[in-house]
Amino acid sequence: MQNSDVSTQTPLIAIIAGEDSGDQLGADLIVALRRRYPQARFVGIGGARMQREDFESWYDIHELSLFGFSEVILHLPRLLRLRKALVARLLELKPDVVVGIDAPDFNLGVEQRLKQAGLLTVHYVSPSVWAWREKRAEKIGRSAHRVLCLFPMEPAIYAKHGIDARFVGHPLADRFALVSDRVGARDVLQLPQQAPVLAVLPGSRLSELSRLGQPFIEAASRVATAVPGLRVVIPAANARVRAKLDALLAHVPQGESRPLLLDGHAHEAMLAADVVLLASGTATLEAMLAKRPMVVGYRVAPMSYRIARALKMLKTDIYSLPNILARASGIDIGGGLLVPELMQDDCTAENLAAATLALFKDSERRGAVVAAFEQLHQALRGGLDDQAGDRAAAAIAELIDARNPGHG
């Protein structure tokens, strides 16, 4: 007898993923959808993880891996040609659903054109409508029949604009244990169990390292001078990032306090640390899920910053995900923001070091931050036992089956 959750449909499902994070989301989604539709065919744009799940990628995922206004403008002609070719191919194939994963600057235009042509569209990972102009939600509604949200406060924003949005949970919340294992992480990295440890993550893109690498490494040196026996670990996301970090560390003296450069192992570095100094972005969510107090710094390209300021595009006075989630959840431990933020001109070695040292010296504050992070971790899991990928697949399958009720 057939499982009621498994369909005999053989849908054609198009997925368009941007960046490595989208590739992981796409791979999890394919696995979950294939449990429902064992004969489904998956096509579009995806990376190595998606391709390992029998995904047909028509273009290199890295063609969409751009960041900031200036980078997008520089590559705009190529992106427009790619988008035109992709839309034409999808209109010819007419998939049962098109799922755009993140990459909103590219995907929303594709989704809007396809939705206008009558295809079913889903946008997975809501753009930051709580940080940027909220009216952007209306554009997203014109592009997607349904928005799949990673954060619990997002569907209410879309509801105000009459847009179907579902909270499916954040997949990272499934990958981190509710109780973190510092001892195990230090064993993996061969770090002494009793030493104070600082993890430094100045970004995974070369453009980020060019702006953040020097002040972050200098800040770590200042902290090492003030904290006896401090071990500093810096995970490198890939070989190119490693080479850049090697160059930045060339003038740092040898010795016990010299940073230990790691190939990967970002999660282990966070788990092993007492405090994390890191660039704003998804890594702040990972550090929160690792239950590690942190200091966040960031600088965007000057042109991108000037454009955002001139157009008054930002609608929030906080930037890091832990602070945004804490505010949305009503969590306040006193003494300012849950996570110190040092952005743009404030992101200096002196300021980063001072904020990091303050955390090392205040164990009571660190404990309160960890307790708040535990609450936020539970909220991101939605109080449910199933995985985020399964919930996303269920929300997509509901749309497919509603449009083709007699096809199963």
N, C-alpha and C positions, 0 to 999 in steps of 0.2 A: 504494500500500500504506500502511495506516494506521500511524502512529508508535505503538509499544507503550506509550509514556507518555501517549498521548492516549486518553481514554475517550469512548464514544458516550453515556455517561450524561448526563442533564439534571437533576442534583440541585438541590434547593432548599437553599441554605446560608444559615443565619442567623448574623449577626455582631453582637455588642454591644460597642461600643468606648466607652471613656471617655477624655476629654481629647484634646488634640492629638497626643500621642505615640501613643495608641491608634489615632487616625485614620490616621497614617502607616503603622503596622504593618498595619492593616486594608487599606489601599490596596495595599501590597506583597503581602499575602496573596491578595487578589482577583486581582491580575495573575497570580500564580503558579498559583492554582487554575484560572483560566480557561484557562491553557495545557493543563491536564489535562482540563478539562471545558468546552469552548468554549460549550456551550449552557446553562451553569449560571445560575441566578437567585440573586441575593444580596439579602437583606433584613435589617432590624433597626434598629440605631442606629449612625449613623456621621456623620462630618463631611464637609467639602468635598472632601477628597482622595478619600475612598471614593466619594462621589457622582460624581466625575469618572470613576470606573471603572464606571459604570452600576449603582451600588448604590442600592437603595430604602430611604431612611432614614425611619422612622416617627415619630421624635422628634428633637428638637434634642440633639446630643451634649453641649452645655454644661450640660444638666440633670444630668449625672453628674459634672461637673467640680468636685468638692468636695474639701476637704483638712482632715484633722484631726477629732478627736472632736466638738468644739464646732460646727463647720460642719455635720457630718452630722446631729447631734442637732437643730439648728435647722431643717433641711429634711426631717426624717424623715417627717412625714405625706405630703408631696408625693412623696417617693421611694417610699414604700410603695404609694401609688396608682398611680404609674407602673409599678412592678414587677408589681403585680397585673394591670394592663391588658396589659402586655407578655407575661406568662406565658400569659394567656388566649388572646391572639392566636397565640402560637407553638403552644400545644396544639391549636388549631383547624387550623393550617396543617400541622403535623407535618413540619417540615423534616428533611432527611436528616442534618444535623448542626447543632448550635448551638455557636458558638465565642464564648466570652466573652474579651475582650481587656482585661487589667488590671482596674481598678475593682473590686477583690475585694469590698469592702463591699456593692456592689450585685450584681455578677455571680454570686458564689458562691451566693447565695440563689436566684437565677433558675435557675442550672444544677442545683442540688439538686432543686428542684421538677420540672424537666423530666426529669432522670435518673430520678427516682422514677416518672414517668409513662411511662418506656420510651424516651425520646428519647436519641439519641447526643449527648454533650456533651464539649467540649474547653475547657480553660482555658489561654489563651495569655498568658504572663508570670506566672511564679510569684510569689506574694506573698513577702515577705522572711522566709521561715521560718528563716533562719539568724540573723536579728536579733530576731524576735519568738518567741513561744512555739512550740516545734517541734511540739507536739501539734496545732497548727493544720493541719498536713499531713494529719491524719486527716479533718478537716472538708472539706478540698479534695478528698480521695479520695472522699468521699460525694457530692461535687458533679460531678466530672468523670471521664469514662472515661480521659482522658489529659491530662497536664499538659505544656505546652511551655515549656521553661526557657531563659532567655537566658544563664545563667551556668553554667560547667562543674561547679561543686561542688554544684549543687542536686539532680540526679537521685539521688545517693547518699542524700540525706536522705529523699527520698520512698521509696526502695527499702526503707529500714528499716521503713516502715509498709505495705509491700506495694502501693505505688501506682505505676502506670505513668507514668513521667515521661521525657521525651526532651530532651536538650540540642540545641537547633537553632541556637545561635549568636546573637550580638547584632547586630541590623541596623545599629547605629551603627558597629560594627567594619568593616562593608562600605563605609561612606560616608567614612571617613577613610583617607588614604594611609598606608602603613607609614612612609614618610619624609615629614615635614611640610614645607610650603613657607612659611617665614617671609617670604622676600623677596616672593613673590607677594602674600601677605596684606597686607603693609605698602604695597605699590603700590596695591592696591585701596582701602585706607583712607587713602592719601596721608600715610603716616607716614614720617618719616626713617629710613633703613635703619640708621643707627649709634646712634640714640637708645635709651636704656632705655625699655621700655614695660611698663606694668601694666594688665592688663584687670581690670575690676571687674564682677562679675555678682551683684547682691544679691537675685536672685530674679525670677521672671516673673509672680508673682501680687501683687495689691495688698496682700493680707494679709501676704505676706512682706516687701514693701517697708516696710510700716508698722512692722515690728519690726527690720528689718535695714538699711534704707536709710541712716539717719542714722549708725550706727556704721561702716558700710562706707565712706561718703563721707568721714567724719572720718578714718578710718584711711588712706585714700588721700591725703588732704591731709598727714598726718604723714609718710608715705613720700615724698611729693613734696618736702617740706622737706629731707629727709635725702639724697635721690638727685638730684644735679645733672642738669638737662636731662630729667627724667622726663616722659614722655607717659602720661597716664591716659585710657583709653577705656572707656566704659560703654555696652554695647548695650541698647536698650530692646526688649522682646519685642513690644509693641504700642502703640497710641496712648495708651491709658489709663496704661500703665506709663511712657510718655514724659512725660506730663503730671505724674505724681507725681515723677519724677526731676527735671524742670525746677523744680518747687517746692522740692525738697530742695537743689538747686544754686543757688538764687536768691541765697544769701548768700555763695557762694564767690567770691572776688575774680577779676576778669578777669586773664588773663595766660597765658603759655605752659604753665604747670603746671595750669591749669584743665582739668578733665576734658572730653574730647570725647564728646558724647552722640550715639550712633548709632541710626538706625532699623533694627532688626534687625542682621544681620551678626555674630551672636554667634560663629559658627565662625571668621570672619576675625579677629575681635578676639582670640580665644584663640590662633590661629596666629601672629598678629603679636606677641604678648606674650613677654616674658622670664619673667614670673611672673603667675599668675592668682589673684585674691582672689574667692572665690565662695561662694554658698550651697550647703549640702549638698543633694544630689539628683542627678538625671540629668546636670546640667551638669558634675558632677565626673567622670563617665565621659567626657563629651565632651572635657574638658580633658586627661584621661589619654590619650585617643586622639589628641589634638593634640600629645601629648608635651610638655606644659608643666607645670613645677613649680607647685604651687598651695598655697594656704592656704584651709582650709574653715571656715566659721562658720555657726552656725544657732541660731535661737530658735523654738520652737513656741509656740502660744498657751498662756498659763499654765495654763488649765484642762486642756488636752490633756496637758501635761507632768505635772501633778499626778496625773491619772488613771493615766497610764502608770507612774509611780513607785509609786503606791499599790497598783496591781494587780500590780506586779513583772512587767510584760509584756515588758520588754527582756531579752534573754539575751546581749547582746554589749556589750563595753566600747569598741567602735569603731563608727563610723557611716558614714563616707564609703566609696563603692564601691571606689575604688583601694586603700584600706587593707584592706577585706574580701577583695578579690581577691588582694592580695599575701599576706595571711595564709594563705588557702586554697591558694595556689600555693607556699608556702614561701619567698617572696622576702623577704629581710631585708638592707637595706643599712646597718644599724647606725644609732646615733644616734636611737633612738625610732621613731615611726611614719613610714611612707613619706611620708605627707601630714599636716601639722599640722592638728589639729581643735580648734576652740574652740566649745564648745556651751553653750547656755543662758546661765547667769550668767557664764561665761568669755568669752562673745562680746561683748567690749567693743572700742571703737576702739583703746585703748592696746594690748591684747593682739594684736589683728589686725595692727596696724602693726608691732609688734615681730617677729612671726612672718614677716611679709612682708619686712621689712628683712633679717632673717637669711638668707633665700633670696637676695636680691639680692647680699649680701656674700659668699656661699659658692658660687663657681662649681663647685667639685669636687662639692659636694652636688647641685647642679642637674644635673650630668652623670650622676651615679649614679641620680638619680630618672628621668631621661629613658631610660636604659638599662633600668630596671625596667619603665617604661611600655611600651617596645617588646616586651618579653617578654609582658606581659599582653595587649597588642593581638593578638599571634599566638594566644594561648590563646583569646581570645574569638571568633576566626574558626574555631576548631576544626581548624585545619590543613587546611581544605577549600577548594576553589575555587568551589563554588556559593554562592549568596547565602542569608542567613538565611530570607528569605521563601520560597525554594524548598524549603528543608529543612522548614519549618513546613508548607507545603502537602503535601509528601510524607507527613508524619506524619498529617495529617488525611485525606488520600486513602486511606491504608492502612486506616483505620478505616471509611470509607465503603464501600470496595470489599469489605472483609471482611464487612460486614453485608449487602451486596447483591451477592453474588458473580455472580449470573446476569444482572445488570442492564446490564452493559457491552456 
